Amino acid sequence: MSLPIAQKFAWSLAQTLMTCVVLIYTSEGYSVLTEADYDGDPGLIVHVYDPF
């Protein structure tokens, strides 16, 4: 997923779920998941989206 699409998706997901989501960089591009579900390397986090 490209960065602009991932950013829009992350913000939309954070607002919909009303939870923090993280945007991370992987070998296949960018990915978005909830902060609670991410247990990987903190250095891969590009941005944390907080809906509050």
N, C-alpha and C positions, 0 to 999 in steps of 0.2 A: 504494500500500500504506500502511496506517495505521502510525503509529509503534509501538504495542505489538506488532503482528504482525511488523513489520520487525525489532524488537529480538529477539524470540524466534527468528525465522528466522536472523538474523545469528549469534547465539550457537550455535544448533544447527549451522549450516554451519561455523563455526570449529572446533567440537569434532569434527565428522565429517571434515573435510578436514585437520585439525591444521595449519592455516595462519591467518595473520591476515586478517581480513575487515574491510571498512569499511562503515559505514552512512552514506549520503549523502542529502542533501535535493535533489530535482530539481523541476522545474516540474510534474511529474506525481505528486509525492508522494515517499515514501522508497524507496530502492533499496539493495540489498546486493550487493557483489562483493568479490573477493579484493583484498587490498592491492596485490599485484604487478600486477594488471590495471588499477588505477585510476591514470590519468595526468591527471586534471582538476584543477580549482581546489581547493587544500587547505582553503579557507574553507568549502566545501560539506560537508566531513566532519563528521558529527554525533558519531560515536564509532568507535573502533578496537577490535575484539574480538580478543584474543590468547588462544589456548587454552592457552598454557603458563603 
